[in-house]
Amino acid sequence: MNNNRLSTSGDLLGEDRELLITQAKIILQAPSNYKKEKGKTFIISENKWLTVRKGVFYEIADLKGNVVTTCNSITAVMDFLGVSRYIVLKRLEDGEPVLWVKEDRLVTIQELES
C-alpha cells in the first residue's frame, strides 16, 4: 500500500501539528505587510503600491465634450491615439489635452469607473 498518501500516512506526529500552530500564531501576530494611504494600498515588503485596475475604462473625448470612443485599458488608448504610455499616463494625471495624430485634433482622456 502507498504509505506516502497524505490522507493515510500514519507518520504524522503531534509535534508537527504543534509546530505548525505555533508558526501560524507568530505570522498572524506580526504587523501587517500592507499600509493604507489616501485610498491606496502600499506593500511594505516590496516597497511599491498595489495596483488593481478592474472595472476601469478610459473615455476619449474632444474638447467640446463629444465622446470619441471608450477603451478598456491604457494599451487600447495608446493604440487608438498613437501615443506612448508615458503620454497617456501623464495626461490622465494632469488632465491636459493630447494631440490625436490620425485626426489632427486635440482630445482629452478621462478615467471612468464602472
C-alpha positions in Angstrom: 0.0 0.0 0.0 1.1 3.6 -0.6 2.3 5.0 2.7 3.1 8.4 1.2 -0.5 9.4 0.6 -1.5 12.5 2.5 -4.7 11.2 4.0 -3.5 7.8 5.2 0.1 8.5 6.3 0.5 7.3 9.8 3.8 9.2 10.3 2.2 12.5 11.3 3.2 13.3 14.9 1.5 15.7 17.3 4.8 17.7 17.4 4.4 18.7 13.7 0.9 20.0 14.4 2.0 22.0 17.4 4.9 23.5 15.4 2.5 24.4 12.6 0.1 26.1 15.1 3.0 28.0 16.8 4.3 29.2 13.4 0.8 30.3 12.3 0.4 32.3 15.6 3.7 34.0 15.0 2.8 35.0 11.5 -0.7 36.2 12.5 0.7 38.3 15.3 3.2 40.1 13.1 2.3 43.6 11.8 0.6 43.9 8.5 2.5 43.9 5.3 0.0 46.4 3.8 -0.4 50.1 4.6 -3.4 52.2 3.5 -2.7 55.8 2.5 -5.1 58.1 0.7 -7.3 55.2 -0.6 -4.3 53.3 -2.0 -2.6 50.2 -0.6 1.2 50.1 -0.2 3.0 46.8 0.1 5.8 47.3 2.6 8.0 44.3 1.8 8.0 45.1 -1.9 8.2 48.8 -1.4 5.6 49.5 -4.1 1.9 50.4 -4.5 -0.7 47.7 -5.1 -2.3 48.2 -8.5 -5.6 46.7 -9.2 -7.3 48.0 -12.3 -10.5 46.0 -12.6 -13.5 47.8 -14.0 -11.7 50.9 -15.1 -12.4 52.3 -18.5 -11.0 55.3 -20.3 -13.1 57.8 -22.2 -11.6 59.8 -25.1 -13.5 63.0 -25.9 -12.9 66.0 -28.0 -12.6 69.5 -26.5 -16.3 70.1 -27.0 -17.1 67.1 -24.8 -18.2 64.7 -27.5 -17.2 61.2 -26.7 -15.0 59.8 -29.5 -14.5 56.3 -28.0 -14.2 54.3 -24.8 -11.2 52.0 -24.2 -10.9 49.3 -21.5 -7.1 49.6 -21.0 -4.3 52.1 -21.2 -2.8 49.9 -24.0 -6.0 50.4 -26.0 -5.8 54.1 -25.5 -2.2 54.1 -26.7 -3.1 52.2 -29.8 -6.1 54.3 -30.6 -4.3 57.7 -30.2 -0.9 56.5 -31.5 1.0 57.9 -28.5 3.3 56.4 -25.8 2.3 55.0 -22.5 4.1 57.9 -20.8 1.9 60.5 -22.6 -1.3 58.6 -21.7 -0.4 58.3 -18.0 0.8 62.0 -17.9 -2.4 63.3 -19.5 -4.5 61.2 -17.1 -2.7 62.8 -14.2 -2.7 66.4 -15.4 -5.9 66.5 -17.5 -4.3 68.3 -20.4 -5.5 67.5 -23.9 -3.4 65.3 -26.2 -3.0 65.5 -29.9 -4.8 62.7 -31.8 -2.4 62.4 -34.7 -4.7 60.4 -37.0 -7.4 63.1 -36.9 -5.1 66.0 -36.2 -7.2 67.3 -33.3 -7.0 67.7 -29.6 -8.7 65.2 -27.3 -8.9 64.6 -23.6 -8.6 61.2 -21.7 -10.7 60.6 -18.6 -10.9 57.6 -16.3 -14.3 56.1 -15.8 -15.1 53.5 -13.1 -17.9 51.1 -13.7 
